[in-house]
């Protein structure tokens, strides 16, 4: 078995560890992680190949991880949790498991709900088939709840880092505010001041995040095909963790995903110059996640790297974004070493 504190690969900004996340979390020092963002196996009725707990066990199971997360995030840090919806067994009635998690984490574990987000994936297929496709008595479920938890009322956050382009209507208003806008109190009671017509570089986004999950020809999937394996079956799009990393951290901060899967979180953090840690129990999933960080290399080298990592060997090779662990000696390495408890 792999040493839990030996990463199976590293990048300029991050490390990927194979092991049980609950054990790995216990080895992290108090208040050393700025952001934990993750998407656990959902409490679905159908058993998935990546492993998922039944609904009646899910809240208690996930709370074990959340207790450790509360301990390890910094005072102004955040915990972002993506959860899909589910139905009750044999009934066209929603399970409340994701809302039970919200209440449990806030009332029992002392988290604050800083804000609720909703991830809309317009490309999501209709399900469950019985209620949506066959009987047509329910509508396609295309929205996940994304809970943003914090320890304090004012965690680190800056909406200016996630501004979106102005609408065409707003652009017209900014070009000629006198023609389209006059400061006054609206019938709704909102008092709109003259500052509303000031350009601020973009609009504040809503808490409904429309991000299609349509990855089909990424480097990750192309390299999986070369090796002859399937990609992780429950990947979330890189743009989802990218949004929260921009919003809730600054360059140099540390981001952790405890159910890393294909490590989309690591890819987002790497591109934004945040340090990252990825924890994943399945060695094959984690070995394949290195494909997100490799440059354009020969198919035989891709196969050799995957085979070596999936067998638990730390393969020494050169690639555009990867450094062999034995040669990795930088301030970043010390930074990430310092967050682990030495036994």
Secondary structure, DSSP 8 states (H G I E B T S, - for coil): ---TTS-SEEBSSEEEEES-HHHHHTTB-TT-EEEEEE------SS--TT----HHHHHHHHHHHHHHHHHHEEEEEEEEEEE---B-TTSSSB--HHHHHHHHHHHTS--EEEEEEEEE-TT-----IIIIIIS--S----EEEEEEEESSTT-S--GGGG-B---HHHHHHHH-HHHH---EE-TTS-EE-GGGGS--SSB---SEEE------S-HHHHHHHHHT----TT---HHHHHHHHHHH--TT-EEEESS-TTTHHHHHHHHTT-EEEEEES-HHHHHHHGGGT--S--HHHHHHHHHHHHTT-------SSB--GGG--SHHHHHHHTTB---
